[in-house]
Structures are given as C-alpha cells and as structure tokens.
Amino acid sequence: MTLATQLAAGVAALDLAMPADAEAKLLAYLALLDKWNRVYNLTAVRDIERMVSHHLLDSLAAVPLFQAESVLDVGSGGGLPGIPLAIARPELQVTVIDSIAKKTAFLLQAKSELGLANLNVVTRRVEDFHPPAGFDVITSRAFSDLKEFVTLTRHLLRPGGRWLAMKGLIPHEEIATLPDWVRVSANHELRVPGLEASRHLIVLEPVV
C-alpha cells in the first residue's frame, strides 16, 4: 500500500472532510518530516509508513474536536498536531511554539514549502510567550504532564477557552494532581486507523 493510499483510507475511516489539496499537503509534510528527521531527530518514529498512522492520522483523529478560531500547539516539536490541524482546517489560526531552534527551523520550512498562511511559528519557552491576545484552544501532544501543561499556559488562554491534551491511556494520576482552578470537562476516546494503541483527548477548563 502506498503512503497516499494509506492516508486516503485513514481519512475515509475518520470520515473527515478536508480541502481538496489537504492530502497532498499532508504527504508533502510527511516527506519533509522524514527528510529532516534523519539529521535533526524530530521524532522517534523512523519508518515513514508508520508516520502515517502514528503522526498524521493520530493528529487528524482529533480535528473535529477543535471548535475554535485560534489554537496554540505547545512543544510542537515536528509540528504535531499543529501542522496537520492547520492543513485540515485552513480557517483556523494555528500557532506552533517550541523552545528548540532546530525544531522551529523545520516548522518554518514546512510553513514556507506547504504555503500555510494560517500557521505562525514561535521559538520561545511557553512561559515567556506573551502575545497580544490569548487562544481559544491550547493543545499539546507530548509536552508535559497535565499539571505543568495548564500551569505554564494559563496566561495564554482566552476567557471561555479550553485545553485539549492528547494522551495515550487515560492519565488518572495526572488528573488527580491537577490544581483546583482547573477541571476535566470531557474525555474523548480517539479511534486512530492503523494504530492499535489507546488514545484519548482530555478536555480541561478553568473553574469559574
């Protein structure tokens, strides 16, 4: 099965509506990630075929839950889930932030090559990031535990905003240590085509 066939089958299984050029852009992103990964170690997944399920489809499975105008992807690394999200939802303003310059150099290259006008790349520690306006949704795929995630990004959440944390198994121990000013408002189990692992999207909201 080719990468294009594998991706198309996964998108169909997710029943995900995307722009006509989205799958081509996702494959171009994957090729770029694979190329840069050989030098910059952006992801532990080395097999490009596994990247389709473990990275692209894993990120795309959460797309329907991003009901927002602006999203911040914290500790984006190789651009996950931020770049697939920006490709699938061009109306979203997606900001990807990472403190490691070689990773944001890759993200800037991906933005340029893929023509992602809705993607903003920031090289900074998230606690030192103070943009003019906050974000509707703050997400992370592999940044930290939940307590650190919400604590370091609290100042970046708009009133009425939410955190969407992508996790494997339900992180019961992390949830138990959350500060009293935040609560888990939903827990969505994600079904990722081709991935035989447990995946969850934990929704957190400030306690008003």
C-alpha positions in Angstrom: 0.0 0.0 0.0 1.4 3.4 -1.0 1.6 6.3 1.5 -1.2 8.1 -0.4 -3.5 5.1 -0.3 -2.8 4.5 3.4 -3.6 8.1 4.2 -6.7 8.2 2.0 -8.0 5.1 3.6 -7.4 6.5 7.1 -9.1 9.9 6.3 -12.1 8.0 4.9 -12.2 5.8 8.0 -12.2 9.0 10.1 -15.0 10.5 7.9 -13.0 13.7 7.9 -13.9 16.5 5.4 -10.8 18.4 4.3 -9.9 20.8 1.5 -9.2 19.2 -1.9 -5.4 19.7 -1.6 -5.1 18.6 2.0 -4.0 15.0 1.4 -1.3 16.2 -1.0 -0.1 18.7 1.5 -0.1 16.1 4.3 2.1 13.8 2.2 4.4 16.7 1.4 4.7 17.5 5.1 5.4 13.8 5.8 8.2 13.7 3.2 9.7 16.9 4.7 9.5 15.4 8.3 11.2 12.2 7.1 14.0 14.1 5.4 14.7 16.5 8.3 14.3 13.7 10.9 17.4 12.0 9.6 19.5 14.9 10.8 17.5 16.7 13.5 15.8 13.8 15.3 12.3 15.4 15.3 10.5 12.2 16.0 11.4 8.7 17.4 9.3 7.1 14.6 11.8 6.4 11.8 9.6 4.4 9.4 7.7 6.8 7.1 4.8 4.3 6.7 4.4 4.2 10.5 4.4 8.0 10.5 1.1 8.0 8.5 -0.8 6.3 11.4 1.3 7.4 14.4 1.6 11.0 13.4 -0.8 12.1 10.6 -3.9 10.0 11.4 -3.3 10.3 15.1 -3.4 14.1 14.8 -6.3 14.1 12.3 -8.4 12.0 14.6 -8.7 14.9 17.0 -9.5 17.6 14.4 -13.4 17.5 14.7 -12.9 18.4 18.4 -11.1 21.7 17.6 -14.1 24.0 17.5 -12.2 27.3 17.7 -10.8 30.3 15.8 -7.3 30.2 17.3 -5.1 27.3 18.5 -1.8 27.1 20.3 0.2 23.9 19.9 2.7 23.8 22.8 6.0 22.0 22.5 5.1 21.3 18.9 8.4 19.6 18.0 8.0 18.3 14.5 4.7 20.1 14.2 2.3 17.6 15.7 -0.7 18.1 15.9 -0.3 21.7 14.8 0.6 21.3 11.1 -1.9 18.5 10.3 -4.5 20.7 12.0 -3.5 23.8 10.0 -3.7 21.8 6.8 -7.1 20.1 7.6 -8.7 23.4 8.9 -7.3 26.3 6.9 -9.8 28.7 8.6 -8.1 28.1 11.9 -5.2 30.3 13.1 -2.7 27.9 14.4 0.4 28.9 16.4 3.1 26.3 17.0 5.7 27.0 19.7 8.9 25.2 20.7 11.9 26.4 22.6 14.4 24.4 20.4 15.5 26.5 17.4 16.3 23.5 15.2 12.7 22.3 15.6 11.2 25.7 14.8 13.6 26.0 11.8 11.9 22.9 10.5 8.4 24.3 11.3 9.3 27.5 9.4 10.5 25.4 6.4 7.2 23.4 6.4 5.2 26.6 6.6 7.0 28.0 3.6 7.0 24.9 1.4 3.4 24.0 2.2 2.1 27.5 1.9 0.4 27.5 5.3 -0.7 31.2 5.7 -2.7 30.2 8.8 0.4 28.9 10.6 2.5 31.0 13.0 5.8 29.7 14.3 7.3 30.9 17.7 10.7 30.0 19.1 10.3 30.5 22.8 9.6 28.9 26.2 5.9 28.9 26.5 6.0 30.6 30.0 7.9 33.5 28.3 5.4 33.9 25.5 3.1 36.9 25.9 1.2 37.6 22.6 -1.3 40.5 22.3 -4.2 38.1 22.6 -4.8 34.7 24.1 -6.0 31.5 22.4 -9.4 29.7 22.2 -7.7 26.3 22.5 -4.3 25.3 23.8 -3.2 21.8 22.9 -0.2 19.5 23.3 0.7 16.0 22.2 3.8 15.3 24.1 4.8 18.4 26.1 4.5 17.5 29.8 2.1 16.2 32.4 -1.3 17.9 32.7 -0.4 20.0 35.8 2.6 21.5 34.2 0.8 21.9 30.9 -2.1 24.0 32.3 0.1 25.9 34.8 2.7 27.1 32.2 0.0 28.1 29.7 -2.7 29.5 31.9 -1.9 33.1 30.9 -2.3 32.2 27.3 -5.9 31.0 27.5 -8.7 33.4 26.4 -11.8 33.7 28.7 -14.0 30.8 27.8 -11.1 28.9 26.3 -10.1 25.2 26.8 -7.1 23.0 26.9 -7.1 19.9 24.7 -4.4 17.4 25.8 -3.6 14.5 23.6 -2.8 11.4 25.7 -2.4 7.6 25.3 -4.0 5.9 28.3 -6.3 8.0 30.5 -3.8 9.7 32.8 -5.6 9.2 36.1 -2.5 10.1 38.2 -2.0 13.3 36.3 -5.7 14.2 36.6 -5.5 13.6 40.4 -2.8 16.2 40.8 -4.4 19.0 38.8 -4.7 22.4 40.6 -8.1 23.3 42.0 -8.6 26.1 39.4 -8.9 23.6 36.5 -11.3 20.7 35.9 -11.6 17.9 33.3 -14.8 18.7 31.4 -14.6 15.8 28.9 -12.6 12.8 27.9 -12.8 11.6 24.3 -11.5 8.2 23.2 -9.9 8.6 19.7 -10.1 5.8 17.2 -7.0 6.1 15.0 -6.9 4.0 11.8 -3.9 1.7 11.8 -2.9 2.4 15.4 -3.5 -0.4 17.9 -2.9 1.8 20.9 -5.2 3.6 23.3 -5.6 7.3 22.5 -7.6 10.0 24.4 -8.2 13.7 24.1 -8.6 15.2 27.6 -10.6 18.5 27.7 -9.8 20.8 30.6 -11.4 24.1 31.5 -10.8 26.8 34.2 -13.1 26.6 37.2 -15.1 29.8 37.1 
